[in-house]
Each structure stands twice: as structure tokens, then as C-alpha cells.
Amino acid sequence: MRRTSAVVVMGLVFLVGIIIFHAGIGNYFQWNQLVPIVYEEDCPGYSFVKNNYTDKPIIPEAECLRGHVPPTRSQIGNLDPAQMTEVYHSYVENIQVACGDMKRMGLQQDGGWEVCNDPLVRPKKPCLVYSFGINNDFSFDDAIEQEYGCEIHAFDPSMGKPDHRRSDYVMFHSLGLSDYNGRSERKWPMKTLNCIRESLQHTQTTIDVLKIDIEDMEWKVVPEVINNNALHNVSQFVFEVHISLQHKDAPSEKYITALGIFRDLYDLGYRIFLTHRNQFCHYKSSTGKQRTSCHEIYMMKVC
């Protein structure tokens, strides 16, 4: 009887050992599966040609001028500082196009992002998502994988983690998005969006959702992305803007840059379908109004 019990116990221990072993091996191979390399120092510098765009407008051209229209660059230059502040905050806090079905991907608090799930713009397999700025929170990326089954590339050089395959569809790259190709002051590998798309062989692939949350670097990155046509075939563009990292109005130069960027995005056919105030960035403006210096902006390409 004792011998039988001992055999059973030994069998159970052996079985548990096998399970643990296979789980460990599985995790090892998942972590170490090859992930496409995108941080090599030399990048040919691919540039899209506007005439080769395959983007198709999803609303009639006549409707593209409806909604809140940002000022042109010449008009921006004629605004005084108080007017710039007013125009900027008015623009980033108004929507221009309706999304009837929005889905929260990830945490309800900071870390999650909305995706427009309307039939014309929702991600459909095979779909592709780029997610810049993770900060050890993959809730957005994991939710996109579960909801849509997209191929997801997550980027963040600040986490101290090597490139790895997080799951079947989520690949992590220890790489930062920048307006140049090279190394940052912290020795992080940095690449432009065009270079990344070329390295991953996505130059002619639609990016269903491009998410950028890179803590004030957007003011350098987004102009480079626009000027080099890297938003070619990007359906939804969601990003956080920080007009000021301090609790006060930004200098005029910052508003000129920001309004110019939003005008360029408008001219490319992007319209705001959702905007969200970051609750941690509230301040009282010099005009006496309650403002926030950080906004999450959600855009879709419709024109």
C-alpha cells in the first residue's frame, strides 16, 4: 500500500516536472523567436511619392471642408500670442468627423486608447498596427491582438528589454521613433517611420492604426513624418500632444509649430474623431481659463 502511494506521488511529481519544463521551454522559445531587425545603423532613406498614394477618401470631397478647420500657415503668422493659444485649444478640443462605434483598447486609465470601429475604417485581417511608446504597459497592444488579430509592432527603447515576440502577433522592438536615424544621447537606437516601414517591408502595406506616445518628441517626429510622406496608407493616427511640459501656456513658437502640424494633417485628409484631455496636465491659463497642456488626439483619414 505504501509502495503504491509512493509510486503515485512520484508519478505526480514527474508529471508536474514535465509540465513546468515544457512551459519554460515554450516561454523561452516564444521570447527568443526571431523578430525582424529594424535598428541597423544604415537606412537607405525610403521616401514615398505622393503620386503613388493608394489612399482612397471615405467621405465625399465636398464634405472634407466641414467641421473645425485649422488656420493656414499664413493665417497662423498673423495671430498674436493670445489668439494662438485660443485657436490651438479650440482646435484640439473639437471633433471634425463622427465615429459611431468606438472601442477602448487596453486600460481605462492611462495606457489604453480608442479605436474607431466603424465599418469603413475598422482594422480587418490581415491588419497592421504600429505602437510607439509602451512604458511597460502592453494593454493596448494585447487588446488589439485579441479584438482584431492584427500584426502589432510595439516600440520602446527606454524599457531595457531586448527585442522579442511577446505573443503570436505582438512583436516588441527596443527602438525609438525619431526624426533621424542613429543613436540618441542615451545611446538608444532611433529610426524614422519611413526607415522602420522599409526595414519591416511595410512600405506598401496599410497601417490600420498608428499610435504615438513619445513624451514631447512628437513635435520633431510628426513634421518629419509629414514632410517625408510616411503617413502614406495610415488609416487611423492616434497620438498624444504636449503643448507644454509645465503648467502654463506655451511660448508662441510652440503654438506656431503645433498649429502648422495640425494644418498639414488636415491637408492630408486627417480629421479628429475624438479628443481627450489628460487630467494630469491641467493648469490655469494667463487668460484665466482652465486649460490642459496634454491631449490625446484621435484622427482618421477620410479625405
Secondary structure as UniProt FT lines:
FT   HELIX           2..32
FT   HELIX           50..52
FT   HELIX           61..65
FT   HELIX           73..77
FT   HELIX           81..92
FT   STRAND          102..105
FT   TURN            110..111
FT   STRAND          113..116
FT   TURN            119..121
FT   STRAND          128..132
FT   TURN            135..136
FT   HELIX           139..148
FT   STRAND          151..155
FT   HELIX           157..159
FT   STRAND          164..165
FT   STRAND          170..173
FT   STRAND          176..177
FT   STRAND          182..183
FT   TURN            185..186
FT   STRAND          189..191
FT   HELIX           193..199
FT   TURN            200..201
FT   TURN            203..204
FT   STRAND          207..212
FT   TURN            215..217
FT   HELIX           218..227
FT   TURN            228..233
FT   STRAND          234..242
FT   HELIX           252..267
FT   TURN            268..269
FT   STRAND          270..277
FT   HELIX           279..281
FT   STRAND          282..284
FT   TURN            286..287
FT   STRAND          290..292
FT   STRAND          294..301
//
